[in-house]
């Protein structure tokens, strides 16, 4: 289905830092959220989650959560997240971190380069630069999204996340 909505802007920048690899992935909103859901399947069975609601300036965290529970909870809110943004979702283990920022860009940090091949396998092209969405909207300019706020509260409750 993602190919139907694929745009020329879909792509990623991959780089090696001193002790980790990083990827900055840009695609349209629906695809980037679907991509996050597909890629978390590569993480271990117990993962950590951190959520930041930019609209309400609230944060939650959960440690060693079952991957299937996190995936199912994310699946229930993915459409609202893609439509409204304004939520940072970080899912990580000791080796890898996948973060969807409030502007709906995906960042991956890892100890190995395996994500390069996984991203290519998802049909994304490696580029020298990607057109970032981060400059388009200030963190304080997200439009109201009461349905997303309710869904996010349900997400937090269903996973037993704790407020920070």
N, C-alpha and C positions, 0 to 999 in steps of 0.2 A: 504494500500500500504506500510506503514512503516514497517510492519512485514516482508515484503520481504527482506528488507535491514537491519533488526535488527541484531545487533552484541552482543557478550557477554559483550562488554564494556559499553553497554547502562545501565545507572543507575544514582542514585543521592545520595547525602549525605544531610540529613536534620538535622538541629540543632536549638535549642532554645537559644537565647541570652537573656540578661536582659529584653529588652523591645520589641523584635521582633523575628521572626523566619526566618531562611535562608535555601535556598536549592541551591546546586551546581549540575547542571545536565550536564552529558556528554553522547553524542551519536554521530553517524556519522553526517556529515555536513548537508545533506538533511533533515534528521530526526529532527535535533535540530532546524532548521529554521521552518520546518512545525510545530513542537511542540510550538514554540513561537507564531506562527499564531493561533494555536488552543487555547492556554492558554489566549491570550489577550481577547478572548471572555468572560472571567470571570471578566473583568474589567468594571468599570462604563461607561456610554455612552459618557462622556467627559474625555479625558485623556491628559496628558502632554507627550511630546516626546523630547528626546535629542539624537542627532546623532554626532558621531565623526568619521571622515574619517582619519584613521591612515596614509594612504599613502600621502595625501596632507596636513595633519595637519590642517584640517578645522573642525569647530564645528557649529552646528545649534540647534535651540530650538524652540519649539512651545508649547503653553499652551492652555488647554481646547479645544482640537481638537476633532471632532466627531470620535468615535471609528470606525464606518464603513469606513470613509475616510482613516484612518490610516491603517486599515486592507487591504483595496483595494490597497493602494499605496505599502504596503509591499509585497502583493501578486505579484505585477508586477516586483519586484526586487529580489524575494526570490532565484531564480535559480542562479543569478549572485552572490549574497551574499554567498550562499552555496559553489559555485565554487571557489571564490577568497578570502573570508574573508576580514580582514583588516578594518572592519566597526564595530563600537560599536553602538548598538541601545538600548536605554533605554526608556521604556514605563511605565508610572507610574501614580498613583493617590495618594490621601492622605493616603491610607491604604496599597497599594501594589506597588512593583516595579519589573518589569521583564527586565533584561538586557542581551542582547546577546553581548559577548565581541568579539574583533577582531579575536580571535582564535577559534571562534564558540563554545563557552561554554555558557550555560545559567545559570544565577544567579537570584534567586528570593528572595526578602525581603518582609516580610509581618507582619502585627500586629496579625494575627491569623494563626492557623496551617492548614487551609483548603487546602493549596497547597500540603501538604503531601498526602492527599486523592486524589486530582486531578492528581498528578503525578502517583500514583499507578494505578488509573483508566485508564491512558494512556499506561499501560503495562510496566512501568519502575520499576526497583527494587531498594529499599532502600538498601544502603550499608554503611559500616563504612568508606570506602575510595573509591574514583573514580580515574581512570587514567586521569590525567589532560592533556590538549593539550597545555596549556599556556607555557610550557617550550620549546616546539618544535621550535618556531620561534620568533625571536626578533620583536618588534613592527616596526622596521625600515627595516625589510627584506621581506616585502610583495612584491610579484612580481607585475609588472605593470598590471593594469586591466582597460584599457580605456573604455570598454563597461560598467563596473560597475560604473566608475566615471561619465559617461554620465547619466546612469540610476539614480544614486544617486542625481545628479543635478536636474533631472526631478522630482524625489521624493520630494526633498526639495521645489522646486517651486510649485508643485501640492498641498502641504500642507500649503504653505505660511510660512515656517519656517524662522526664522531670524538668521543671522550669529552672532556668539559670538566672 
